[in-house]
Amino acid sequence: MEELFAMCQQEHPRLVGMLGLYCGDHDVAEDLAQEALIRLCRDWRRVRKLHAPERWLHRVAINLAHSHYRRKAIERRALSLLG
């Protein structure tokens, strides 16, 4: 558990920074970073055995950002069709 805690502490600022640049929105970056860390904790038994678990974490974070913006685009299209 100490290894997981240390990784979360080390990677959180990196995730927020990366996602902040990608998203251009600090609040969204924080939310996505938290979700990525939750998934890291959930999957830690498997992820810790990987050669580079931090790469897995950053890939998850980028995938979450992609999904977030896809959902937003779908919402905008749906609202424009309704309005």
PDB file of N, CA, C and O in Angstrom:
ATOM      1  N   MET A   1       0.813  -1.206   0.000  1.00  0.00           N
ATOM      2  CA  MET A   1       0.000   0.000   0.000  1.00  0.00           C
ATOM      3  C   MET A   1       0.858   1.272   0.000  1.00  0.00           C
ATOM      4  O   MET A   1       0.470   2.296  -0.562  1.00  0.00           O
ATOM      5  N   GLU A   2       2.019   1.189   0.634  1.00  0.00           N
ATOM      6  CA  GLU A   2       2.903   2.365   0.649  1.00  0.00           C
ATOM      7  C   GLU A   2       3.338   2.738  -0.762  1.00  0.00           C
ATOM      8  O   GLU A   2       3.448   3.917  -1.099  1.00  0.00           O
ATOM      9  N   GLU A   3       3.585   1.715  -1.586  1.00  0.00           N
ATOM     10  CA  GLU A   3       4.008   1.952  -2.966  1.00  0.00           C
ATOM     11  C   GLU A   3       2.892   2.648  -3.751  1.00  0.00           C
ATOM     12  O   GLU A   3       3.151   3.561  -4.535  1.00  0.00           O
ATOM     13  N   LEU A   4       1.667   2.213  -3.535  1.00  0.00           N
ATOM     14  CA  LEU A   4       0.516   2.832  -4.199  1.00  0.00           C
ATOM     15  C   LEU A   4       0.343   4.281  -3.735  1.00  0.00           C
ATOM     16  O   LEU A   4       0.131   5.175  -4.555  1.00  0.00           O
ATOM     17  N   PHE A   5       0.431   4.507  -2.451  1.00  0.00           N
ATOM     18  CA  PHE A   5       0.295   5.860  -1.908  1.00  0.00           C
ATOM     19  C   PHE A   5       1.373   6.782  -2.477  1.00  0.00           C
ATOM     20  O   PHE A   5       1.088   7.915  -2.864  1.00  0.00           O
ATOM     21  N   ALA A   6       2.608   6.288  -2.524  1.00  0.00           N
ATOM     22  CA  ALA A   6       3.718   7.091  -3.059  1.00  0.00           C
ATOM     23  C   ALA A   6       3.491   7.414  -4.527  1.00  0.00           C
ATOM     24  O   ALA A   6       3.754   8.531  -4.971  1.00  0.00           O
ATOM     25  N   MET A   7       3.006   6.444  -5.273  1.00  0.00           N
ATOM     26  CA  MET A   7       2.758   6.692  -6.690  1.00  0.00           C
ATOM     27  C   MET A   7       1.650   7.726  -6.877  1.00  0.00           C
ATOM     28  O   MET A   7       1.761   8.603  -7.733  1.00  0.00           O
ATOM     29  N   CYS A   8       0.603   7.632  -6.096  1.00  0.00           N
ATOM     30  CA  CYS A   8      -0.488   8.616  -6.182  1.00  0.00           C
ATOM     31  C   CYS A   8       0.026  10.019  -5.869  1.00  0.00           C
ATOM     32  O   CYS A   8      -0.298  10.974  -6.575  1.00  0.00           O
ATOM     33  N   GLN A   9       0.815  10.140  -4.829  1.00  0.00           N
ATOM     34  CA  GLN A   9       1.379  11.446  -4.459  1.00  0.00           C
ATOM     35  C   GLN A   9       2.290  11.993  -5.553  1.00  0.00           C
ATOM     36  O   GLN A   9       2.260  13.185  -5.859  1.00  0.00           O
ATOM     37  N   GLN A  10       3.088  11.126  -6.131  1.00  0.00           N
ATOM     38  CA  GLN A  10       4.034  11.554  -7.159  1.00  0.00           C
ATOM     39  C   GLN A  10       3.323  11.908  -8.458  1.00  0.00           C
ATOM     40  O   GLN A  10       3.670  12.901  -9.096  1.00  0.00           O
ATOM     41  N   GLU A  11       2.347  11.125  -8.856  1.00  0.00           N
ATOM     42  CA  GLU A  11       1.745  11.285 -10.171  1.00  0.00           C
ATOM     43  C   GLU A  11       0.599  12.299 -10.214  1.00  0.00           C
ATOM     44  O   GLU A  11       0.297  12.827 -11.284  1.00  0.00           O
ATOM     45  N   HIS A  12      -0.037  12.581  -9.093  1.00  0.00           N
ATOM     46  CA  HIS A  12      -1.173  13.512  -9.118  1.00  0.00           C
ATOM     47  C   HIS A  12      -0.821  14.863  -9.742  1.00  0.00           C
ATOM     48  O   HIS A  12      -1.526  15.305 -10.649  1.00  0.00           O
ATOM     49  N   PRO A  13       0.244  15.538  -9.290  1.00  0.00           N
ATOM     50  CA  PRO A  13       0.562  16.829  -9.911  1.00  0.00           C
ATOM     51  C   PRO A  13       0.911  16.702 -11.396  1.00  0.00           C
ATOM     52  O   PRO A  13       0.586  17.584 -12.191  1.00  0.00           O
ATOM     53  N   ARG A  14       1.559  15.622 -11.760  1.00  0.00           N
ATOM     54  CA  ARG A  14       1.906  15.401 -13.167  1.00  0.00           C
ATOM     55  C   ARG A  14       0.645  15.217 -14.004  1.00  0.00           C
ATOM     56  O   ARG A  14       0.525  15.772 -15.096  1.00  0.00           O
ATOM     57  N   LEU A  15      -0.290  14.433 -13.479  1.00  0.00           N
ATOM     58  CA  LEU A  15      -1.553  14.210 -14.192  1.00  0.00           C
ATOM     59  C   LEU A  15      -2.314  15.513 -14.375  1.00  0.00           C
ATOM     60  O   LEU A  15      -2.783  15.820 -15.471  1.00  0.00           O
ATOM     61  N   VAL A  16      -2.433  16.273 -13.298  1.00  0.00           N
ATOM     62  CA  VAL A  16      -3.176  17.536 -13.372  1.00  0.00           C
ATOM     63  C   VAL A  16      -2.499  18.477 -14.365  1.00  0.00           C
ATOM     64  O   VAL A  16      -3.182  19.147 -15.140  1.00  0.00           O
ATOM     65  N   GLY A  17      -1.183  18.535 -14.353  1.00  0.00           N
ATOM     66  CA  GLY A  17      -0.471  19.385 -15.296  1.00  0.00           C
ATOM     67  C   GLY A  17      -0.696  18.958 -16.740  1.00  0.00           C
ATOM     68  O   GLY A  17      -1.007  19.785 -17.598  1.00  0.00           O
ATOM     69  N   MET A  18      -0.538  17.674 -17.003  1.00  0.00           N
ATOM     70  CA  MET A  18      -0.731  17.155 -18.352  1.00  0.00           C
ATOM     71  C   MET A  18      -2.163  17.375 -18.825  1.00  0.00           C
ATOM     72  O   MET A  18      -2.399  17.852 -19.935  1.00  0.00           O
ATOM     73  N   LEU A  19      -3.109  17.022 -17.969  1.00  0.00           N
ATOM     74  CA  LEU A  19      -4.514  17.161 -18.345  1.00  0.00           C
ATOM     75  C   LEU A  19      -4.928  18.625 -18.450  1.00  0.00           C
ATOM     76  O   LEU A  19      -5.779  18.976 -19.268  1.00  0.00           O
ATOM     77  N   GLY A  20      -4.334  19.466 -17.635  1.00  0.00           N
ATOM     78  CA  GLY A  20      -4.612  20.902 -17.725  1.00  0.00           C
ATOM     79  C   GLY A  20      -4.193  21.455 -19.074  1.00  0.00           C
ATOM     80  O   GLY A  20      -4.910  22.259 -19.669  1.00  0.00           O
ATOM     81  N   LEU A  21      -3.031  21.028 -19.560  1.00  0.00           N
ATOM     82  CA  LEU A  21      -2.577  21.450 -20.887  1.00  0.00           C
ATOM     83  C   LEU A  21      -3.493  20.888 -21.965  1.00  0.00           C
ATOM     84  O   LEU A  21      -3.835  21.583 -22.922  1.00  0.00           O
ATOM     85  N   TYR A  22      -3.883  19.649 -21.811  1.00  0.00           N
ATOM     86  CA  TYR A  22      -4.724  18.993 -22.811  1.00  0.00           C
ATOM     87  C   TYR A  22      -6.126  19.609 -22.843  1.00  0.00           C
ATOM     88  O   TYR A  22      -6.676  19.867 -23.914  1.00  0.00           O
ATOM     89  N   CYS A  23      -6.693  19.839 -21.666  1.00  0.00           N
ATOM     90  CA  CYS A  23      -8.084  20.295 -21.563  1.00  0.00           C
ATOM     91  C   CYS A  23      -8.223  21.811 -21.577  1.00  0.00           C
ATOM     92  O   CYS A  23      -9.227  22.345 -22.048  1.00  0.00           O
ATOM     93  N   GLY A  24      -7.221  22.495 -21.064  1.00  0.00           N
ATOM     94  CA  GLY A  24      -7.338  23.941 -20.935  1.00  0.00           C
ATOM     95  C   GLY A  24      -8.265  24.364 -19.817  1.00  0.00           C
ATOM     96  O   GLY A  24      -8.695  25.516 -19.762  1.00  0.00           O
ATOM     97  N   ASP A  25      -8.577  23.435 -18.922  1.00  0.00           N
ATOM     98  CA  ASP A  25      -9.504  23.711 -17.816  1.00  0.00           C
ATOM     99  C   ASP A  25      -8.994  22.978 -16.579  1.00  0.00           C
ATOM    100  O   ASP A  25      -9.009  21.748 -16.525  1.00  0.00           O
ATOM    101  N   HIS A  26      -8.546  23.741 -15.591  1.00  0.00           N
ATOM    102  CA  HIS A  26      -7.945  23.141 -14.396  1.00  0.00           C
ATOM    103  C   HIS A  26      -8.947  22.265 -13.637  1.00  0.00           C
ATOM    104  O   HIS A  26      -8.578  21.197 -13.147  1.00  0.00           O
ATOM    105  N   ASP A  27     -10.198  22.696 -13.533  1.00  0.00           N
ATOM    106  CA  ASP A  27     -11.195  21.916 -12.792  1.00  0.00           C
ATOM    107  C   ASP A  27     -11.452  20.562 -13.451  1.00  0.00           C
ATOM    108  O   ASP A  27     -11.541  19.538 -12.773  1.00  0.00           O
ATOM    109  N   VAL A  28     -11.569  20.569 -14.767  1.00  0.00           N
ATOM    110  CA  VAL A  28     -11.757  19.311 -15.500  1.00  0.00           C
ATOM    111  C   VAL A  28     -10.522  18.436 -15.330  1.00  0.00           C
ATOM    112  O   VAL A  28     -10.641  17.224 -15.149  1.00  0.00           O
ATOM    113  N   ALA A  29      -9.346  19.035 -15.385  1.00  0.00           N
ATOM    114  CA  ALA A  29      -8.094  18.295 -15.206  1.00  0.00           C
ATOM    115  C   ALA A  29      -8.052  17.631 -13.832  1.00  0.00           C
ATOM    116  O   ALA A  29      -7.658  16.470 -13.721  1.00  0.00           O
ATOM    117  N   GLU A  30      -8.446  18.341 -12.801  1.00  0.00           N
ATOM    118  CA  GLU A  30      -8.484  17.772 -11.444  1.00  0.00           C
ATOM    119  C   GLU A  30      -9.438  16.579 -11.380  1.00  0.00           C
ATOM    120  O   GLU A  30      -9.099  15.532 -10.828  1.00  0.00           O
ATOM    121  N   ASP A  31     -10.628  16.748 -11.949  1.00  0.00           N
ATOM    122  CA  ASP A  31     -11.623  15.671 -11.926  1.00  0.00           C
ATOM    123  C   ASP A  31     -11.116  14.431 -12.664  1.00  0.00           C
ATOM    124  O   ASP A  31     -11.261  13.310 -12.176  1.00  0.00           O
ATOM    125  N   LEU A  32     -10.531  14.635 -13.823  1.00  0.00           N
ATOM    126  CA  LEU A  32     -10.029  13.514 -14.607  1.00  0.00           C
ATOM    127  C   LEU A  32      -8.844  12.849 -13.918  1.00  0.00           C
ATOM    128  O   LEU A  32      -8.723  11.624 -13.952  1.00  0.00           O
ATOM    129  N   ALA A  33      -7.978  13.625 -13.301  1.00  0.00           N
ATOM    130  CA  ALA A  33      -6.843  13.063 -12.564  1.00  0.00           C
ATOM    131  C   ALA A  33      -7.329  12.204 -11.399  1.00  0.00           C
ATOM    132  O   ALA A  33      -6.801  11.120 -11.150  1.00  0.00           O
ATOM    133  N   GLN A  34      -8.332  12.698 -10.696  1.00  0.00           N
ATOM    134  CA  GLN A  34      -8.888  11.921  -9.587  1.00  0.00           C
ATOM    135  C   GLN A  34      -9.475  10.604 -10.075  1.00  0.00           C
ATOM    136  O   GLN A  34      -9.275   9.560  -9.453  1.00  0.00           O
ATOM    137  N   GLU A  35     -10.194  10.653 -11.181  1.00  0.00           N
ATOM    138  CA  GLU A  35     -10.780   9.424 -11.727  1.00  0.00           C
ATOM    139  C   GLU A  35      -9.689   8.449 -12.147  1.00  0.00           C
ATOM    140  O   GLU A  35      -9.815   7.247 -11.916  1.00  0.00           O
ATOM    141  N   ALA A  36      -8.629   8.945 -12.754  1.00  0.00           N
ATOM    142  CA  ALA A  36      -7.518   8.072 -13.143  1.00  0.00           C
ATOM    143  C   ALA A  36      -6.879   7.425 -11.916  1.00  0.00           C
ATOM    144  O   ALA A  36      -6.543   6.241 -11.942  1.00  0.00           O
ATOM    145  N   LEU A  37      -6.712   8.196 -10.846  1.00  0.00           N
ATOM    146  CA  LEU A  37      -6.125   7.645  -9.616  1.00  0.00           C
ATOM    147  C   LEU A  37      -7.056   6.634  -8.958  1.00  0.00           C
ATOM    148  O   LEU A  37      -6.594   5.652  -8.378  1.00  0.00           O
ATOM    149  N   ILE A  38      -8.342   6.863  -9.043  1.00  0.00           N
ATOM    150  CA  ILE A  38      -9.306   5.882  -8.523  1.00  0.00           C
ATOM    151  C   ILE A  38      -9.147   4.562  -9.267  1.00  0.00           C
ATOM    152  O   ILE A  38      -9.153   3.491  -8.660  1.00  0.00           O
ATOM    153  N   ARG A  39      -9.007   4.649 -10.577  1.00  0.00           N
ATOM    154  CA  ARG A  39      -8.833   3.434 -11.374  1.00  0.00           C
ATOM    155  C   ARG A  39      -7.499   2.757 -11.073  1.00  0.00           C
ATOM    156  O   ARG A  39      -7.402   1.531 -11.097  1.00  0.00           O
ATOM    157  N   LEU A  40      -6.476   3.554 -10.790  1.00  0.00           N
ATOM    158  CA  LEU A  40      -5.198   2.982 -10.387  1.00  0.00           C
ATOM    159  C   LEU A  40      -5.361   2.183  -9.091  1.00  0.00           C
ATOM    160  O   LEU A  40      -4.868   1.060  -8.982  1.00  0.00           O
ATOM    161  N   CYS A  41      -6.044   2.759  -8.127  1.00  0.00           N
ATOM    162  CA  CYS A  41      -6.263   2.063  -6.851  1.00  0.00           C
ATOM    163  C   CYS A  41      -7.080   0.792  -7.061  1.00  0.00           C
ATOM    164  O   CYS A  41      -6.787  -0.252  -6.479  1.00  0.00           O
ATOM    165  N   ARG A  42      -8.096   0.894  -7.889  1.00  0.00           N
ATOM    166  CA  ARG A  42      -8.967  -0.261  -8.161  1.00  0.00           C
ATOM    167  C   ARG A  42      -8.174  -1.405  -8.799  1.00  0.00           C
ATOM    168  O   ARG A  42      -8.382  -2.570  -8.460  1.00  0.00           O
ATOM    169  N   ASP A  43      -7.271  -1.076  -9.716  1.00  0.00           N
ATOM    170  CA  ASP A  43      -6.556  -2.085 -10.500  1.00  0.00           C
ATOM    171  C   ASP A  43      -5.114  -2.303 -10.045  1.00  0.00           C
ATOM    172  O   ASP A  43      -4.326  -2.926 -10.756  1.00  0.00           O
ATOM    173  N   TRP A  44      -4.770  -1.795  -8.871  1.00  0.00           N
ATOM    174  CA  TRP A  44      -3.384  -1.777  -8.426  1.00  0.00           C
ATOM    175  C   TRP A  44      -2.720  -3.148  -8.438  1.00  0.00           C
ATOM    176  O   TRP A  44      -1.557  -3.259  -8.827  1.00  0.00           O
ATOM    177  N   ARG A  45      -3.425  -4.186  -8.026  1.00  0.00           N
ATOM    178  CA  ARG A  45      -2.801  -5.520  -7.974  1.00  0.00           C
ATOM    179  C   ARG A  45      -2.246  -5.930  -9.329  1.00  0.00           C
ATOM    180  O   ARG A  45      -1.185  -6.549  -9.413  1.00  0.00           O
ATOM    181  N   ARG A  46      -2.963  -5.585 -10.381  1.00  0.00           N
ATOM    182  CA  ARG A  46      -2.530  -5.922 -11.735  1.00  0.00           C
ATOM    183  C   ARG A  46      -1.519  -4.900 -12.262  1.00  0.00           C
ATOM    184  O   ARG A  46      -0.504  -5.270 -12.852  1.00  0.00           O
ATOM    185  N   VAL A  47      -1.804  -3.615 -12.046  1.00  0.00           N
ATOM    186  CA  VAL A  47      -0.990  -2.543 -12.625  1.00  0.00           C
ATOM    187  C   VAL A  47       0.412  -2.505 -12.030  1.00  0.00           C
ATOM    188  O   VAL A  47       1.373  -2.212 -12.742  1.00  0.00           O
ATOM    189  N   ARG A  48       0.545  -2.792 -10.760  1.00  0.00           N
ATOM    190  CA  ARG A  48       1.865  -2.706 -10.118  1.00  0.00           C
ATOM    191  C   ARG A  48       2.865  -3.690 -10.707  1.00  0.00           C
ATOM    192  O   ARG A  48       4.072  -3.515 -10.545  1.00  0.00           O
ATOM    193  N   LYS A  49       2.378  -4.719 -11.386  1.00  0.00           N
ATOM    194  CA  LYS A  49       3.252  -5.717 -11.999  1.00  0.00           C
ATOM    195  C   LYS A  49       3.757  -5.281 -13.375  1.00  0.00           C
ATOM    196  O   LYS A  49       4.650  -5.916 -13.936  1.00  0.00           O
ATOM    197  N   LEU A  50       3.200  -4.218 -13.914  1.00  0.00           N
ATOM    198  CA  LEU A  50       3.602  -3.738 -15.233  1.00  0.00           C
ATOM    199  C   LEU A  50       5.004  -3.140 -15.182  1.00  0.00           C
ATOM    200  O   LEU A  50       5.477  -2.720 -14.126  1.00  0.00           O
ATOM    201  N   HIS A  51       5.648  -3.110 -16.319  1.00  0.00           N
ATOM    202  CA  HIS A  51       6.997  -2.534 -16.412  1.00  0.00           C
ATOM    203  C   HIS A  51       6.996  -1.047 -16.040  1.00  0.00           C
ATOM    204  O   HIS A  51       7.917  -0.569 -15.377  1.00  0.00           O
ATOM    205  N   ALA A  52       5.952  -0.314 -16.473  1.00  0.00           N
ATOM    206  CA  ALA A  52       5.868   1.133 -16.203  1.00  0.00           C
ATOM    207  C   ALA A  52       4.432   1.495 -15.825  1.00  0.00           C
ATOM    208  O   ALA A  52       3.672   1.965 -16.671  1.00  0.00           O
ATOM    209  N   PRO A  53       4.056   1.280 -14.567  1.00  0.00           N
ATOM    210  CA  PRO A  53       2.683   1.565 -14.158  1.00  0.00           C
ATOM    211  C   PRO A  53       2.278   3.027 -14.348  1.00  0.00           C
ATOM    212  O   PRO A  53       1.100   3.324 -14.547  1.00  0.00           O
ATOM    213  N   GLU A  54       3.260   3.947 -14.286  1.00  0.00           N
ATOM    214  CA  GLU A  54       2.927   5.362 -14.479  1.00  0.00           C
ATOM    215  C   GLU A  54       2.473   5.620 -15.919  1.00  0.00           C
ATOM    216  O   GLU A  54       1.633   6.487 -16.162  1.00  0.00           O
ATOM    217  N   ARG A  55       3.027   4.873 -16.865  1.00  0.00           N
ATOM    218  CA  ARG A  55       2.564   5.016 -18.255  1.00  0.00           C
ATOM    219  C   ARG A  55       1.124   4.564 -18.392  1.00  0.00           C
ATOM    220  O   ARG A  55       0.331   5.197 -19.090  1.00  0.00           O
ATOM    221  N   TRP A  56       0.785   3.469 -17.727  1.00  0.00           N
ATOM    222  CA  TRP A  56      -0.592   2.990 -17.721  1.00  0.00           C
ATOM    223  C   TRP A  56      -1.511   4.073 -17.174  1.00  0.00           C
ATOM    224  O   TRP A  56      -2.561   4.356 -17.751  1.00  0.00           O
ATOM    225  N   LEU A  57      -1.114   4.672 -16.065  1.00  0.00           N
ATOM    226  CA  LEU A  57      -1.918   5.708 -15.426  1.00  0.00           C
ATOM    227  C   LEU A  57      -2.133   6.903 -16.348  1.00  0.00           C
ATOM    228  O   LEU A  57      -3.250   7.409 -16.451  1.00  0.00           O
ATOM    229  N   HIS A  58      -1.096   7.351 -17.005  1.00  0.00           N
ATOM    230  CA  HIS A  58      -1.213   8.505 -17.901  1.00  0.00           C
ATOM    231  C   HIS A  58      -2.056   8.165 -19.131  1.00  0.00           C
ATOM    232  O   HIS A  58      -2.783   9.020 -19.636  1.00  0.00           O
ATOM    233  N   ARG A  59      -1.964   6.931 -19.616  1.00  0.00           N
ATOM    234  CA  ARG A  59      -2.806   6.507 -20.740  1.00  0.00           C
ATOM    235  C   ARG A  59      -4.276   6.498 -20.320  1.00  0.00           C
ATOM    236  O   ARG A  59      -5.143   6.943 -21.073  1.00  0.00           O
ATOM    237  N   VAL A  60      -4.552   5.993 -19.123  1.00  0.00           N
ATOM    238  CA  VAL A  60      -5.921   5.999 -18.603  1.00  0.00           C
ATOM    239  C   VAL A  60      -6.436   7.434 -18.517  1.00  0.00           C
ATOM    240  O   VAL A  60      -7.576   7.710 -18.893  1.00  0.00           O
ATOM    241  N   ALA A  61      -5.605   8.341 -18.027  1.00  0.00           N
ATOM    242  CA  ALA A  61      -6.010   9.742 -17.882  1.00  0.00           C
ATOM    243  C   ALA A  61      -6.341  10.363 -19.236  1.00  0.00           C
ATOM    244  O   ALA A  61      -7.342  11.068 -19.364  1.00  0.00           O
ATOM    245  N   ILE A  62      -5.516  10.110 -20.240  1.00  0.00           N
ATOM    246  CA  ILE A  62      -5.782  10.652 -21.578  1.00  0.00           C
ATOM    247  C   ILE A  62      -7.051  10.020 -22.153  1.00  0.00           C
ATOM    248  O   ILE A  62      -7.853  10.710 -22.782  1.00  0.00           O
ATOM    249  N   ASN A  63      -7.236   8.732 -21.948  1.00  0.00           N
ATOM    250  CA  ASN A  63      -8.462   8.078 -22.429  1.00  0.00           C
ATOM    251  C   ASN A  63      -9.689   8.689 -21.766  1.00  0.00           C
ATOM    252  O   ASN A  63     -10.709   8.893 -22.424  1.00  0.00           O
ATOM    253  N   LEU A  64      -9.602   8.981 -20.483  1.00  0.00           N
ATOM    254  CA  LEU A  64     -10.714   9.624 -19.784  1.00  0.00           C
ATOM    255  C   LEU A  64     -11.000  11.004 -20.368  1.00  0.00           C
ATOM    256  O   LEU A  64     -12.158  11.391 -20.525  1.00  0.00           O
ATOM    257  N   ALA A  65      -9.939  11.742 -20.690  1.00  0.00           N
ATOM    258  CA  ALA A  65     -10.120  13.071 -21.288  1.00  0.00           C
ATOM    259  C   ALA A  65     -10.784  12.957 -22.655  1.00  0.00           C
ATOM    260  O   ALA A  65     -11.687  13.731 -22.970  1.00  0.00           O
ATOM    261  N   HIS A  66     -10.347  12.006 -23.463  1.00  0.00           N
ATOM    262  CA  HIS A  66     -10.980  11.796 -24.770  1.00  0.00           C
ATOM    263  C   HIS A  66     -12.461  11.483 -24.605  1.00  0.00           C
ATOM    264  O   HIS A  66     -13.300  12.045 -25.309  1.00  0.00           O
ATOM    265  N   SER A  67     -12.777  10.596 -23.684  1.00  0.00           N
ATOM    266  CA  SER A  67     -14.173  10.220 -23.444  1.00  0.00           C
ATOM    267  C   SER A  67     -14.989  11.421 -22.968  1.00  0.00           C
ATOM    268  O   SER A  67     -16.133  11.611 -23.381  1.00  0.00           O
ATOM    269  N   HIS A  68     -14.395  12.214 -22.106  1.00  0.00           N
ATOM    270  CA  HIS A  68     -15.080  13.400 -21.584  1.00  0.00           C
ATOM    271  C   HIS A  68     -15.466  14.334 -22.735  1.00  0.00           C
ATOM    272  O   HIS A  68     -16.602  14.803 -22.805  1.00  0.00           O
ATOM    273  N   TYR A  69     -14.530  14.597 -23.622  1.00  0.00           N
ATOM    274  CA  TYR A  69     -14.808  15.524 -24.724  1.00  0.00           C
ATOM    275  C   TYR A  69     -15.705  14.915 -25.791  1.00  0.00           C
ATOM    276  O   TYR A  69     -16.448  15.638 -26.453  1.00  0.00           O
ATOM    277  N   ARG A  70     -15.650  13.608 -25.970  1.00  0.00           N
ATOM    278  CA  ARG A  70     -16.612  12.962 -26.880  1.00  0.00           C
ATOM    279  C   ARG A  70     -18.030  13.119 -26.345  1.00  0.00           C
ATOM    280  O   ARG A  70     -18.952  13.440 -27.095  1.00  0.00           O
ATOM    281  N   ARG A  71     -18.199  12.889 -25.039  1.00  0.00           N
ATOM    282  CA  ARG A  71     -19.537  13.052 -24.423  1.00  0.00           C
ATOM    283  C   ARG A  71     -20.026  14.482 -24.560  1.00  0.00           C
ATOM    284  O   ARG A  71     -21.192  14.719 -24.877  1.00  0.00           O
ATOM    285  N   LYS A  72     -19.133  15.438 -24.322  1.00  0.00           N
ATOM    286  CA  LYS A  72     -19.516  16.853 -24.445  1.00  0.00           C
ATOM    287  C   LYS A  72     -19.941  17.174 -25.871  1.00  0.00           C
ATOM    288  O   LYS A  72     -20.911  17.906 -26.068  1.00  0.00           O
ATOM    289  N   ALA A  73     -19.243  16.647 -26.867  1.00  0.00           N
ATOM    290  CA  ALA A  73     -19.588  16.899 -28.271  1.00  0.00           C
ATOM    291  C   ALA A  73     -20.954  16.295 -28.598  1.00  0.00           C
ATOM    292  O   ALA A  73     -21.753  16.909 -29.305  1.00  0.00           O
ATOM    293  N   ILE A  74     -21.216  15.102 -28.088  1.00  0.00           N
ATOM    294  CA  ILE A  74     -22.517  14.462 -28.314  1.00  0.00           C
ATOM    295  C   ILE A  74     -23.625  15.280 -27.654  1.00  0.00           C
ATOM    296  O   ILE A  74     -24.692  15.468 -28.239  1.00  0.00           O
ATOM    297  N   GLU A  75     -23.376  15.764 -26.444  1.00  0.00           N
ATOM    298  CA  GLU A  75     -24.362  16.599 -25.755  1.00  0.00           C
ATOM    299  C   GLU A  75     -24.665  17.864 -26.555  1.00  0.00           C
ATOM    300  O   GLU A  75     -25.825  18.249 -26.704  1.00  0.00           O
ATOM    301  N   ARG A  76     -23.619  18.506 -27.066  1.00  0.00           N
ATOM    302  CA  ARG A  76     -23.819  19.731 -27.859  1.00  0.00           C
ATOM    303  C   ARG A  76     -24.642  19.452 -29.114  1.00  0.00           C
ATOM    304  O   ARG A  76     -25.540  20.221 -29.455  1.00  0.00           O
ATOM    305  N   ARG A  77     -24.332  18.344 -29.804  1.00  0.00           N
ATOM    306  CA  ARG A  77     -25.092  17.995 -31.004  1.00  0.00           C
ATOM    307  C   ARG A  77     -26.540  17.714 -30.677  1.00  0.00           C
ATOM    308  O   ARG A  77     -27.439  18.147 -31.398  1.00  0.00           O
ATOM    309  N   ALA A  78     -26.775  16.985 -29.585  1.00  0.00           N
ATOM    310  CA  ALA A  78     -28.144  16.669 -29.180  1.00  0.00           C
ATOM    311  C   ALA A  78     -28.904  17.932 -28.821  1.00  0.00           C
ATOM    312  O   ALA A  78     -30.068  18.082 -29.193  1.00  0.00           O
ATOM    313  N   LEU A  79     -28.265  18.840 -28.104  1.00  0.00           N
ATOM    314  CA  LEU A  79     -28.930  20.088 -27.722  1.00  0.00           C
ATOM    315  C   LEU A  79     -29.217  20.958 -28.947  1.00  0.00           C
ATOM    316  O   LEU A  79     -30.248  21.627 -29.007  1.00  0.00           O
ATOM    317  N   SER A  80     -28.313  20.947 -29.912  1.00  0.00           N
ATOM    318  CA  SER A  80     -28.562  21.763 -31.121  1.00  0.00           C
ATOM    319  C   SER A  80     -29.712  21.184 -31.933  1.00  0.00           C
ATOM    320  O   SER A  80     -30.443  21.931 -32.582  1.00  0.00           O
ATOM    321  N   LEU A  81     -29.882  19.879 -31.908  1.00  0.00           N
ATOM    322  CA  LEU A  81     -31.014  19.252 -32.611  1.00  0.00           C
ATOM    323  C   LEU A  81     -32.335  19.564 -31.916  1.00  0.00           C
ATOM    324  O   LEU A  81     -33.372  19.716 -32.563  1.00  0.00           O
ATOM    325  N   LEU A  82     -32.283  19.658 -30.587  1.00  0.00           N
ATOM    326  CA  LEU A  82     -33.504  19.964 -29.828  1.00  0.00           C
ATOM    327  C   LEU A  82     -33.863  21.434 -29.880  1.00  0.00           C
ATOM    328  O   LEU A  82     -35.037  21.794 -29.792  1.00  0.00           O
ATOM    329  N   GLY A  83     -32.864  22.284 -30.022  1.00  0.00           N
ATOM    330  CA  GLY A  83     -33.086  23.716 -29.932  1.00  0.00           C
ATOM    331  C   GLY A  83     -33.199  24.343 -31.257  1.00  0.00           C
ATOM    332  O   GLY A  83     -33.388  25.555 -31.353  1.00  0.00           O
TER     333      GLY A  83
END
